[in-house]
Amino acid sequence: MQYNPHKYQDYSKEFIETHPVSSLFLDCGLGKTVITLSALNDLLFDSFDAHKVLIIAPLRVGRDVWPNEIKKWCHLRNLEYRVAIGTEAERLSALRARADIYIINRENVQWLIEKSGIKFDFDTLVLDELSSFKNGRSKRFQSLLKVRPYVKRVVGLTGTPAGNGLMDLWAEFRILDKGERLGRFITHYRDQYFAPDKRNGQVIFSYKPLPFAEEAIYDKISDITISMKAVDHLDMPKLIMNDYKVYLDESERKEYDKLKQELVINFDEEDEISVANMAVLSGKLLQMASGAVYTDDLKIKKIHDKKLDALEDLIEQANGKPVLVAYWFKHDLERIEERLKELNINYEVLASTKSIEDWNDGKLQVGLIHPASAGHGLNLQDGGNILIWFSLTWSLELYQQTVARLYRQGQKEGTVVIEHIVADKTIDEDVSRALRNKGTTQQALIDAVKANISRR
């Protein structure tokens, strides 16, 4: 296919080429993959500023999206690439072969650097998703930090740079610029821009940004960062979001409230659910709101089928149109699959290349996805325009990325419909509210570094 870039795509490509360190906060659907590959193509074969490129991506994005984009566009077909994903033997074979670009999944970063025996002589690094490195204590972060001084050029790509707040940015930019802008140590960054928030005596559980922090942080990173929203540059479909309320009956509400208030509940002598802290309580309440909960011995205790009934209603209301369903807990998936089988509905869990192709080819009535495994990078817009959240996630990043599987450029329908199945007067409502509030910080960051293409 012939590539005819938009003006913003040309601008983004040139930004990568002219900045040894660059971060692109590009909204889903803006084509960040083809933009980056076009820049790499120029760097490899025009300016010769790059010689060996490593792309680190989520598993399915690295396996499917990057190779497909290289094969899709005429101007990229001279790029030689290897996908180092699979068994250890397959990864080693790919890394030992001659290529311009090597693609590996983020879970194998530590293996590549510390265990593979392959010399880390990559001079150009692409981090897709950059937010995968927001945890400065993670093994992948620590491993990559060791070899960062040997890399001459780094590109960070994400649509959600601060999905859980401004604290996430420190680790992301520590990898990008080696600490030049936000500091080399998280403690210094935290002390400079944040104040203790929730605490118990000397134990601090969370921090909140100081009044000047947002503007100061955005100013620090602005010279290497551009940000663009899809709605500013593309003819995006209309987005409709609804809450589909379900209501617990008296006995179900009693069990839910008892767990919330007393932190422990006994269904009978054998099935006990105990809660050690508020984080665990949150997870248990989310499970109960969805209709089932794990007991202490990991058995599944069913509470209600209200959300399953609502899901059935929403699928019926779709009148045969394909529906994407996001779930969070394993027992959600098991119960959803059981109901779909009862209804004789054609479905697949979108976990393999074949299942994703079946969805996009219109062969499925229902596609099931988990936000943590299918939330980033996958192009699912060809398969449908309806997404149903069976159970919500606290992660703004995963939420936004999952929505963007359908709400993106290339969506064939004029409208994308997002349905949230929400249990009334439960933690579901708190999660929905938290996602909206976190979105305020996220939007502020995007707006602060948004590229003014014409001016620049």
C-alpha positions in Angstrom: 0.0 0.0 0.0 1.2 3.5 -0.8 1.8 5.7 2.2 0.4 9.2 2.0 1.1 10.7 5.4 -0.9 13.4 7.1 0.8 16.6 7.9 1.0 15.6 11.6 2.6 12.3 10.6 5.4 14.0 8.7 5.9 16.4 11.6 6.2 13.5 14.0 8.6 11.6 11.8 10.9 14.6 11.5 10.7 15.1 15.3 12.0 11.6 15.8 14.8 12.1 13.3 16.0 15.4 14.7 15.8 14.4 18.4 18.2 11.7 19.7 15.7 11.4 22.6 12.0 11.8 21.8 8.7 11.0 23.4 5.6 10.9 21.4 2.3 11.0 23.3 0.2 10.0 20.3 -3.5 9.2 20.7 -4.6 5.8 19.6 -5.3 5.7 15.9 -2.8 8.4 14.8 -0.5 5.8 13.3 2.4 5.9 15.7 3.8 2.6 14.3 4.1 3.7 10.7 5.4 7.1 11.8 8.2 5.5 13.8 9.0 2.9 11.1 9.2 5.7 8.5 11.6 7.6 10.7 13.7 4.5 11.3 13.8 3.8 7.6 15.3 7.3 7.0 17.7 6.9 9.9 18.9 3.5 8.7 19.2 4.2 4.9 19.3 8.0 4.4 21.2 9.7 7.2 22.8 6.5 8.5 22.3 7.7 12.0 20.9 4.3 13.0 22.4 0.8 12.4 20.7 -1.7 14.7 17.3 -1.1 16.1 15.5 -2.8 19.1 11.8 -2.4 19.5 10.3 -3.4 22.8 6.5 -3.8 22.7 3.6 -5.6 24.4 3.5 -9.3 23.3 0.7 -9.2 20.8 1.7 -5.8 19.4 5.3 -7.0 18.8 4.2 -10.3 17.3 1.4 -8.9 15.1 1.2 -5.2 14.7 4.8 -4.1 13.9 5.5 -6.9 11.4 2.2 -6.3 9.7 2.9 -2.6 9.4 6.3 -3.3 7.8 4.6 -5.6 5.3 1.7 -3.3 4.7 3.5 -0.1 3.4 5.5 -0.1 0.1 8.1 2.3 1.4 9.0 0.0 4.3 9.4 -3.3 2.5 13.2 -2.9 2.3 13.4 -3.1 6.1 14.8 -6.4 7.3 13.3 -7.4 10.7 13.3 -10.3 13.1 10.7 -11.0 15.8 12.3 -12.4 18.9 9.2 -13.7 20.5 8.3 -17.3 21.3 10.4 -20.1 22.8 14.0 -19.4 23.9 15.3 -21.2 20.9 13.1 -19.1 18.6 14.2 -15.9 20.3 17.8 -16.7 20.0 17.5 -17.7 16.4 15.9 -14.3 15.6 18.5 -12.3 17.5 21.4 -14.1 15.9 20.0 -13.5 12.4 21.0 -10.5 10.4 18.4 -7.7 10.4 17.9 -3.9 10.6 15.2 -4.1 13.3 14.7 -6.6 16.1 11.3 -6.8 17.9 11.0 -8.3 21.4 8.2 -8.4 23.9 8.6 -6.4 27.2 8.5 -9.6 29.3 11.8 -10.7 27.8 13.8 -7.5 28.3 15.6 -8.9 31.4 16.2 -12.2 29.6 17.7 -10.4 26.6 20.1 -8.2 28.7 21.1 -10.6 31.5 20.5 -14.2 30.4 20.4 -14.5 26.6 24.2 -14.3 26.0 23.4 -11.9 23.1 25.6 -8.8 23.0 23.5 -5.7 23.6 24.9 -3.6 20.7 21.7 -1.9 19.7 22.3 1.8 19.0 18.6 2.7 18.6 15.8 1.8 21.0 12.0 2.1 20.6 9.8 1.7 23.6 6.2 0.9 22.7 4.5 1.3 25.2 6.6 3.7 27.2 4.2 3.3 30.1 5.4 -0.3 30.4 8.4 1.2 32.2 6.6 3.4 34.7 7.7 1.2 37.6 11.2 2.1 38.5 11.5 -1.0 40.7 10.5 -3.5 38.0 13.1 -6.0 36.7 12.6 -4.8 33.1 13.3 -1.2 34.1 16.4 -2.1 36.2 17.8 -4.3 33.4 17.2 -1.7 30.7 18.7 1.1 32.8 22.0 -0.9 32.9 22.4 -0.7 29.1 20.8 2.6 28.5 24.2 4.5 28.3 25.2 2.4 25.3 22.1 3.4 23.2 22.5 6.6 21.1 18.9 7.2 20.2 15.6 6.4 22.1 12.0 6.8 21.0 9.2 6.5 23.6 5.7 5.9 22.3 2.5 6.0 24.3 -1.0 7.3 24.4 -1.3 7.3 28.2 1.9 8.7 29.7 0.5 9.4 33.1 -2.3 6.9 33.4 -2.1 6.7 37.2 -0.8 10.2 37.8 2.3 12.3 37.4 4.4 10.0 39.6 4.5 7.6 36.6 6.5 10.0 34.5 9.8 9.8 36.5 10.7 6.3 35.5 9.6 6.8 31.9 11.8 9.8 31.4 14.7 8.2 33.5 14.9 5.6 30.8 14.5 8.2 28.0 17.0 10.9 29.0 19.0 9.1 31.8 17.5 11.5 34.4 18.4 14.8 32.7 15.0 16.4 33.1 13.2 14.8 36.0 16.2 13.7 38.0 18.2 10.5 38.5 16.4 9.4 41.7 12.7 9.0 42.4 13.1 10.4 45.9 14.5 13.7 44.5 11.6 13.9 42.0 9.1 13.1 44.7 10.5 15.6 47.2 10.6 18.4 44.6 7.1 18.0 43.1 4.9 16.1 45.6 3.7 16.2 49.2 2.5 13.3 51.3 -1.2 12.6 50.9 -2.6 9.5 52.7 -0.6 8.4 55.6 -0.7 6.6 59.0 1.7 8.3 61.3 5.1 8.0 59.7 3.9 5.6 57.0 3.0 7.4 53.8 0.7 5.5 51.4 0.4 8.1 48.6 1.6 11.5 47.4 -0.2 14.4 45.7 1.3 16.9 43.3 2.2 20.3 44.7 0.3 23.3 43.2 3.1 24.2 40.8 4.1 20.6 39.9 2.1 20.0 36.7 3.2 23.1 34.9 6.8 22.6 36.1 7.0 19.0 35.0 5.4 19.6 31.6 7.9 22.5 31.0 10.8 20.2 31.9 9.9 17.5 29.3 8.5 19.8 26.6 11.7 20.0 24.5 11.7 16.3 23.7 8.0 15.6 23.8 5.1 16.1 21.4 1.5 15.2 22.1 -1.5 14.9 19.7 -5.1 13.9 20.2 -6.8 12.0 17.4 -9.8 14.3 17.5 -7.5 17.2 16.6 -6.2 15.6 13.4 -8.7 12.9 12.3 -12.3 12.6 11.4 -13.1 10.4 14.4 -16.4 8.5 14.9 -18.8 9.8 17.4 -18.2 8.2 20.9 -21.2 7.3 23.0 -20.7 6.1 26.6 -23.5 4.6 28.7 -23.8 3.0 32.2 -26.0 0.0 32.2 -27.1 -0.3 35.8 -27.9 -3.6 37.5 -29.4 -3.8 40.9 -28.6 -6.4 43.7 -31.5 -7.9 45.5 -31.8 -7.7 49.3 -29.8 -10.9 50.1 -27.1 -10.0 47.6 -26.8 -6.5 49.0 -26.6 -7.8 52.5 -23.6 -10.0 51.7 -21.9 -7.2 49.8 -22.4 -4.7 52.6 -21.3 -7.1 55.3 -18.0 -7.7 53.6 -17.5 -4.0 53.1 -18.2 -3.2 56.7 -16.7 -6.1 58.5 -14.0 -7.1 56.1 -14.9 -10.8 56.5 -17.8 -12.9 55.5 -18.8 -16.6 56.0 -21.1 -18.1 53.4 -21.0 -21.4 55.2 -18.6 -23.4 57.3 -16.4 -24.3 54.4 -16.5 -21.2 52.2 -14.9 -18.2 54.0 -13.7 -15.0 52.5 -11.3 -12.9 54.6 -9.7 -9.5 53.8 -6.3 -8.5 54.9 -6.2 -4.8 53.8 -8.1 -2.2 51.9 -6.5 -3.1 48.5 -7.6 -6.7 48.9 -11.1 -5.5 50.0 -11.3 -3.4 46.8 -10.7 -6.5 44.7 -13.2 -8.6 46.6 -15.9 -6.0 46.3 -15.3 -5.6 42.6 -15.6 -9.4 42.3 -18.8 -9.4 44.2 -20.2 -6.5 42.2 -19.5 -8.6 39.0 -21.3 -11.6 40.5 -18.7 -14.0 41.9 -15.8 -14.0 44.4 -12.8 -16.2 45.2 -12.9 -17.8 48.6 -9.8 -18.2 50.7 -9.2 -21.7 49.2 -9.6 -20.2 45.7 -13.0 -21.7 45.0 -15.5 -19.6 43.2 -18.6 -18.5 45.2 -21.3 -17.2 42.9 -23.2 -14.2 44.3 -25.5 -13.2 41.5 -26.1 -13.3 37.7 -27.2 -9.7 37.3 -24.3 -8.7 35.0 -24.6 -11.9 33.0 -28.3 -11.1 32.4 -27.4 -7.5 31.5 -24.7 -8.8 29.1 -27.2 -11.0 27.4 -29.6 -8.1 27.0 -27.0 -5.9 25.5 -25.9 -8.6 23.0 -29.5 -9.0 22.0 -30.0 -5.3 21.7 -27.0 -5.2 19.3 -29.3 -7.1 16.8 -26.6 -9.4 15.5 -23.8 -6.8 15.3 -20.5 -8.0 16.7 -19.8 -7.1 20.3 -16.4 -6.8 22.1 -16.6 -7.7 25.8 -13.9 -6.7 28.3 -13.6 -8.7 31.5 -11.2 -8.4 34.5 -11.4 -11.6 36.7 -10.8 -15.1 35.5 -14.2 -16.2 37.0 -15.8 -13.4 34.9 -14.4 -15.1 31.8 -15.6 -18.6 32.9 -19.1 -17.4 33.7 -19.3 -15.3 30.5 -18.2 -18.3 28.4 -20.7 -20.5 30.1 -23.6 -18.1 29.4 -22.5 -17.6 25.7 -22.4 -21.4 25.2 -25.9 -21.7 26.6 -27.1 -19.0 24.2 -25.2 -20.7 21.3 -23.4 -17.5 20.5 -20.3 -17.7 18.3 -17.4 -16.2 20.3 -13.6 -16.4 20.9 -11.2 -15.0 23.4 -9.0 -12.6 21.4 -5.6 -14.0 22.5 -4.1 -15.5 19.3 -3.4 -14.1 15.8 -6.1 -16.3 14.4 -8.8 -15.1 16.8 -7.9 -11.5 16.1 -8.2 -12.1 12.4 -11.5 -13.9 12.9 -12.8 -10.8 14.8 -11.7 -8.3 12.2 -13.1 -10.5 9.4 -16.5 -10.4 11.0 -16.6 -14.1 11.8 -17.4 -13.7 15.5 -20.6 -12.4 17.2 -18.7 -11.8 20.5 -15.0 -11.2 21.1 -13.7 -11.5 24.7 -10.6 -9.4 25.8 -8.7 -8.8 29.0 -7.4 -5.2 29.1 -4.0 -6.2 30.4 -3.3 -8.6 27.5 -5.2 -7.0 24.6 -5.4 -3.4 25.6 -2.4 -2.0 23.8 -1.8 -1.6 20.1 -4.2 -4.2 18.6 -6.3 -3.0 15.7 -9.8 -4.4 16.3 -11.8 -1.6 14.7 -12.7 -3.7 11.6 -14.6 -6.2 13.6 -17.2 -4.0 15.3 -18.1 -0.7 17.0 -19.6 -1.9 20.4 -17.6 -2.5 23.5 -19.2 -3.8 26.7 -17.3 -3.5 30.0 -18.4 -6.5 32.1 -16.1 -5.5 34.9 -14.1 -2.3 35.2 -10.4 -1.7 36.0 -8.8 0.9 38.3 -6.2 1.5 35.6 -6.9 4.5 33.4 -4.2 3.5 31.0 -5.7 0.0 30.4 -9.2 1.5 30.2 -8.3 4.1 27.6 -6.2 1.7 25.6 -9.0 -0.9 25.5 -11.6 1.7 24.4 -9.1 2.8 21.7 -9.2 -0.7 20.1 -12.5 0.4 18.5 -12.5 4.2 18.8 -9.8 4.9 16.3 -9.0 5.9 12.7 -10.3 3.2 10.3 -13.5 2.6 12.3 -16.1 1.8 9.6 -19.1 2.8 11.7 -19.9 6.5 12.3 -20.5 5.8 16.0 -18.6 3.8 18.7 -20.7 2.7 21.7 -19.1 1.9 25.0 -21.4 0.2 27.6 -20.3 -0.1 31.2 -22.3 -2.7 33.2 -22.3 -1.1 36.7 -23.8 -2.6 39.8 -25.8 0.1 41.6 -24.4 1.4 44.9 -21.3 -0.7 44.7 -17.6 -0.1 44.2 -18.3 -0.1 40.4 -19.5 3.5 40.8 -16.3 4.4 42.7 -14.1 3.0 39.9 -16.1 4.8 37.2 -15.6 8.1 39.2 -11.9 7.4 39.7 -11.3 6.8 36.0 -13.0 10.1 35.2 -10.9 12.0 37.8 -7.6 10.5 36.7 -8.5 11.5 33.2 -8.3 15.1 34.2 -4.6 14.8 35.0 -4.1 12.7 31.9 -5.8 15.4 29.7 -3.8 18.2 31.4 -0.5 16.5 30.5 -1.6 15.9 26.9 -2.7 19.5 26.5 0.4 20.9 28.0 2.8 19.4 25.5 0.4 19.2 22.5 2.2 20.0 19.3 1.3 23.1 17.5 2.5 21.9 14.1 2.0 25.1 12.2 3.9 27.2 14.7 6.8 24.8 15.0 
